[in-house]
Amino acid sequence: MEGIAYYCPHCWAEVSAEARVCPACGAAIEDAQADIVDKYLAALRHPQAETRLRAAWILGRMRETRAVPGLQEIAIARGQGDPYLLSTAAESLGLIGDNQAVSVLAALLADDDASFMARVQAAHALGRIGGDEAMAALTKAVMDSHDRVRNAALTALHRAKRAAQLEKMETGDDST
C-alpha cells in the first residue's frame, strides 16, 4: 500500500510491507506471541511523535507499572521538546501511581523551562501518588511564578488532604 510507512518493532528502521526480517537489525518483524504491553512499551521509542503520544496515553490508562521507566525517560528528556508528549507522560505516571516516579515528577514540576501544561500534569500526578516527597514538591510549587502551576499544586494538595481524611475515617483512625 502506497503512503503507509512500516517500521521494525525493535529498532524502528523503516522496512518494506513484505519484510519478515528487519534488514537493519535482523529481528523478526512479526511476532504473534508479543504481549500488547510490550508493543506499547516499544512504541514509546517510535520515531513518529503521535505514536509515542498514543502509547504513553494508553499505558497510563492501563495502569501499567512496566511503563514507569519509559515514561520517566520521556519526562527526564522533557518530551524531546514535545509538550504534549511530556504532559501525557506526566499524567500517565500519575495514573499508574508508582512511587518511583515521584522524584522525576517533582523535578518536572520545579522546572520553569518545561511547558506549563506538563508542570500542571506533574502537580496532579504528584497529588495522586502522594507521600512526603510529593507533598513537599507540591507545597513548594504553591509559590511558583506561573498561576496555573500554583493552582494545580493547591488543588493537588487539597485533594490529597481530603483523601487522607477519608482514609482515616474508613479505618477509624482518630489521630491527627
BABA-995921 format. One line per 2 residues: their letters; for each residue x, y, z of N, C-alpha, C, O. Coordinates in steps of 0.05 Angstrom, whole numbers, m for minus. Example, Ala and Ser with C-alpha at 12.3 -4.5 7.8 and 13.67 -1.06 7.14 Angstrom:
<mifis>
AS = 264,m114,156,246,m90,156,264,m66,156,285,m66,169 | 257,m45,142,273,m21,143,258,1,157,268,23,161
</mifis>
This chain:
<mifis>
ME = 17,m23,0,0,0,0,18,25,0,36,27,17 | 13,43,m18,29,67,m20,20,87,1,m3,90,6
GI = 40,101,12,34,122,32,35,112,60,35,129,79 | 37,86,65,38,76,92,67,68,97,79,53,82
AY = 78,77,120,105,70,127,104,47,147,87,46,164 | 122,28,144,124,5,162,151,7,176,171,15,165
YC = 151,m1,202,174,1,218,180,m25,232,162,m41,239 | 206,m30,237,214,m53,253,206,m47,282,212,m25,292
PH = 192,m66,296,184,m61,323,207,m61,343,203,m55,367 | 231,m68,334,254,m70,352,272,m45,350,280,m34,370
CW = 279,m37,325,298,m15,322,285,9,308,298,30,306 | 261,7,300,245,28,286,256,36,260,250,58,250
AE = 272,19,247,281,25,220,258,21,201,241,3,206 | 256,37,181,234,34,161,239,9,145,262,4,136
VS = 218,m7,141,221,m32,126,198,m34,105,179,m18,106 | 201,m52,87,180,m55,67,156,m70,79,159,m83,99
AE = 133,m67,66,109,m80,76,112,m111,76,99,m125,91 | 129,m121,58,132,m150,55,154,m162,73,156,m186,75
AR = 169,m145,86,192,m155,102,183,m172,125,164,m166,139 | 197,m194,128,193,m212,151,215,m209,171,212,m216,195
VC = 238,m200,162,262,m195,179,272,m167,173,273,m159,150 | 279,m153,194,289,m125,191,317,m126,179,335,m139,189
PA = 321,m111,157,348,m111,145,368,m96,162,392,m99,159 | 359,m79,180,377,m63,196,386,m78,221,410,m77,228
CG = 368,m92,235,376,m105,260,373,m136,259,383,m149,277 | 360,m147,239,357,m176,237,334,m188,253,331,m212,253
AA = 319,m171,267,297,m181,283,273,m189,266,269,m178,244 | 258,m208,276,233,m217,263,213,m194,264,209,m182,286
IE = 201,m187,242,182,m165,241,156,m172,255,145,m156,270 | 146,m196,249,121,m204,261,126,m224,283,138,m245,278
DA = 117,m218,306,119,m237,329,91,m239,341,83,m223,357 | 76,m259,332,49,m262,340,46,m266,371,25,m262,382
QA = 68,m275,383,67,m281,412,72,m256,429,70,m257,454 | 80,m234,417,87,m210,432,63,m199,448,41,m197,438
DI = 69,m193,473,50,m181,491,42,m153,482,60,m138,473 | 17,m146,483,9,m119,474,22,m98,490,29,m76,479
VD = 27,m102,515,41,m82,532,69,m78,522,79,m56,521 | 82,m100,514,109,m98,503,109,m81,478,128,m65,473
KY = 88,m84,462,86,m67,437,82,m38,444,95,m21,432 | 66,m32,464,62,m4,473,88,7,485,95,30,480
LA = 102,m9,500,128,m1,512,148,6,490,162,26,491 | 149,m11,470,167,m6,447,158,19,432,175,34,422
AL = 132,24,430,122,47,416,130,74,429,128,95,417 | 137,73,455,147,97,468,172,108,455,180,131,459
RH = 186,91,439,211,99,425,206,102,395,226,105,380 | 182,101,386,175,103,358,184,130,347,182,150,361
PQ = 193,132,322,201,157,310,178,177,306,183,201,304 | 154,168,304,131,186,300,121,195,327,114,179,344
AE = 119,222,330,111,233,355,83,224,363,78,219,387 | 65,222,344,37,214,351,36,186,362,19,181,379
TR = 53,169,352,53,141,362,63,140,390,52,126,407 | 85,156,396,95,157,424,73,168,443,70,157,465
LR = 59,188,434,39,201,450,16,181,456,7,179,479 | 7,167,435,m15,147,439,m6,125,458,m22,117,476
AA = 18,116,455,28,94,472,30,103,501,22,88,519 | 39,127,506,41,138,533,13,140,545,9,134,569
WI = m6,150,530,m33,153,539,m46,126,546,m58,123,568 | m43,107,528,m55,81,533,m42,67,557,m57,55,573
LG = m16,68,559,m3,55,582,m12,66,608,m14,52,628 | m16,93,609,m26,105,633,m54,95,641,m59,89,664
RM = m71,93,621,m98,84,627,m99,55,633,m118,46,646 | m79,40,624,m78,12,632,m66,8,660,m66,m14,671
RE = m56,30,671,m43,30,698,m19,10,698,m15,m5,717 | m5,10,676,16,m10,671,42,m1,684,56,17,675
TR = 50,m15,706,74,m7,721,100,m12,705,120,1,709 | 99,m30,685,123,m34,669,129,m10,652,151,m8,641
AV = 110,9,649,115,33,633,130,54,648,139,74,636 | 132,52,674,144,74,690,172,81,680,176,105,676
PG = 190,63,676,217,72,667,216,87,640,230,107,637 | 201,77,621,199,91,595,186,118,597,195,137,584
LQ = 165,120,613,152,146,617,170,165,632,171,189,627 | 186,155,651,205,171,665,227,182,646,235,205,648
EI = 235,165,628,255,174,608,244,197,591,258,217,586 | 219,196,584,206,218,569,206,243,586,212,265,576
AI = 199,240,611,198,263,629,226,275,633,229,300,633 | 246,259,637,273,268,641,283,283,616,296,303,618
AR = 276,272,592,284,285,567,266,308,559,268,319,538 | 247,314,578,228,336,574,213,332,547,207,351,533
GQ = 206,307,542,189,300,519,203,306,493,190,309,472 | 230,309,493,245,316,470,234,340,455,232,341,431
GD = 225,359,472,214,384,461,185,383,454,174,403,444 | 171,361,459,143,358,453,127,362,478,126,344,495
PY = 114,385,482,100,390,507,76,371,511,68,366,534 | 64,362,489,41,344,492,50,317,501,37,304,518
LL = 72,307,490,83,281,499,91,283,528,86,265,544 | 104,305,536,113,308,563,90,309,582,90,297,604
ST = 69,324,575,45,326,592,32,298,595,23,291,617 | 30,284,573,17,257,573,34,238,590,22,222,605
AA = 60,239,588,77,222,604,73,228,634,71,209,650 | 72,253,641,68,261,669,40,251,679,38,240,701
ES = 20,256,663,m7,247,670,m8,216,674,m19,207,693 | 5,202,656,5,173,657,20,162,682,11,143,694
LG = 42,176,688,56,168,713,38,171,737,39,155,755 | 22,192,737,4,196,760,m18,175,760,m26,166,782
LI = m28,168,737,m49,147,736,m38,120,745,m52,105,759 | m14,115,738,m1,89,747,3,90,777,m1,70,790
GD = 12,113,787,14,116,816,38,103,829,37,97,853 | 59,99,815,83,86,826,101,107,839,108,127,827
NQ = 108,101,864,126,120,879,153,125,866,165,145,871 | 162,107,849,187,110,835,187,136,818,208,147,813
AV = 164,145,810,162,168,792,163,195,807,165,216,794 | 161,195,833,158,220,848,181,239,843,177,263,838
SV = 206,230,844,229,248,841,229,260,813,236,284,810 | 223,244,793,223,255,766,200,275,762,204,296,750
LA = 177,269,773,154,288,771,160,313,787,152,335,778 | 172,311,810,179,334,826,199,352,811,196,377,812
AL = 218,340,798,237,356,782,223,370,759,229,393,753 | 204,356,746,189,368,724,172,391,735,171,412,722
LA = 159,387,757,142,408,769,159,433,775,149,456,771 | 183,430,783,201,453,791,215,465,767,228,486,770
DD = 213,453,744,228,463,720,213,486,707,194,481,692 | 222,510,711,210,533,699,211,534,669,196,547,655
DA = 230,519,657,233,518,628,215,498,615,211,498,590 | 203,480,630,184,460,619,158,474,613,152,494,625
SF = 142,462,595,116,474,589,98,474,614,99,456,630 | 82,495,616,64,496,639,45,473,639,36,464,660
MA = 37,463,615,18,441,614,30,416,627,16,402,642 | 55,411,622,69,388,633,72,391,663,69,372,679
RV = 78,415,672,82,421,700,55,418,715,55,408,738 | 33,426,703,7,423,715,1,393,718,m9,384,739
QA = 7,377,697,2,348,699,20,335,720,12,317,733 | 45,345,722,63,335,743,51,340,771,53,323,788
AH = 39,364,775,27,370,801,4,351,806,2,340,828 | m13,347,787,m36,328,791,m26,300,796,m37,286,813
AL = m5,292,782,6,265,786,18,262,814,13,241,827 | 32,282,823,43,280,850,21,279,871,24,265,891
GR = 0,293,866,m23,292,885,m36,265,885,m44,255,907 | m37,251,862,m48,224,861,m30,204,876,m40,186,890
IG = m4,207,872,15,188,883,17,192,913,17,173,928 | 20,217,921,22,223,950,49,217,961,68,211,947
GD = 51,218,988,76,214,1002,90,240,1009,83,261,998 | 108,238,1027,122,262,1037,137,278,1015,135,302,1014
EA = 152,264,998,167,278,977,148,292,958,154,314,949 | 126,279,951,107,291,932,94,315,945,91,336,932
MA = 86,313,970,73,336,984,93,359,987,85,382,985 | 119,353,992,139,375,994,142,389,968,144,414,967
AL = 142,374,946,144,387,919,120,404,913,122,426,902 | 97,394,920,72,409,915,71,435,933,62,456,924
TK = 80,432,958,80,455,976,98,477,965,92,501,966 | 121,469,955,140,488,943,127,501,918,131,525,913
AV = 113,485,902,101,496,877,78,515,882,71,530,864 | 68,516,906,47,535,913,57,564,909,41,583,905
MD = 83,568,910,95,594,907,106,598,879,121,618,874 | 100,581,860,110,583,833,102,609,819,81,621,827
SH = 117,618,800,111,643,786,88,640,766,76,660,759 | 82,616,758,60,611,738,34,605,753,33,586,769
DR = 14,621,747,m11,617,762,m24,590,759,m36,579,778 | m23,578,735,m35,552,731,m20,530,746,m32,511,756
VR = 6,533,748,22,514,763,15,516,793,11,496,807 | 13,541,803,5,546,831,m22,534,837,m25,520,857
NA = m41,539,819,m68,529,823,m69,499,823,m83,486,839 | m54,487,805,m53,457,803,m41,446,829,m50,425,839
AL = m20,458,839,m7,449,863,m27,451,887,m29,432,903 | m41,473,889,m60,477,910,m83,456,909,m90,444,929
TA = m93,452,885,m114,432,880,m105,404,888,m119,389,901 | m80,397,880,m70,371,886,m66,367,916,m72,346,927
LH = m56,388,930,m53,387,959,m80,383,973,m82,367,991 | m100,398,964,m127,396,976,m138,368,971,m150,356,990
RA = m136,357,947,m146,330,942,m132,309,958,m145,291,969 | m105,312,961,m90,293,977,m99,294,1006,m101,273,1019
KR = m103,318,1016,m112,321,1044,m139,309,1048,m144,295,1068 | m158,313,1029,m184,301,1031,m183,271,1030,m197,257,1045
AA = m166,261,1012,m163,232,1010,m152,220,1036,m161,199,1045 | m133,233,1048,m122,224,1074,m143,224,1096,m144,206,1112
QL = m159,245,1096,m181,247,1116,m201,224,1112,m210,212,1131 | m208,219,1087,m227,197,1082,m216,170,1090,m230,153,1101
EK = m190,167,1085,m177,141,1092,m178,138,1123,m183,116,1132 | m173,159,1137,m174,158,1167,m202,151,1176,m205,135,1195
ME = m222,163,1163,m249,157,1171,m256,128,1166,m269,115,1182 | m247,117,1143,m253,90,1136,m240,70,1155,m251,49,1161
TG = m216,76,1164,m201,58,1181,m207,63,1211,m198,47,1228 | m222,84,1217,m229,90,1244,m206,103,1260,m207,104,1285
DD = m186,113,1246,m163,126,1259,m170,155,1266,m174,171,1249 | m172,160,1292,m180,187,1302,m156,205,1306,m159,229,1313
ST = m132,195,1304,m108,211,1309,m105,233,1287,m114,229,1264 | m93,255,1294,m89,277,1275,m60,283,1271,m54,301,1255
</mifis>
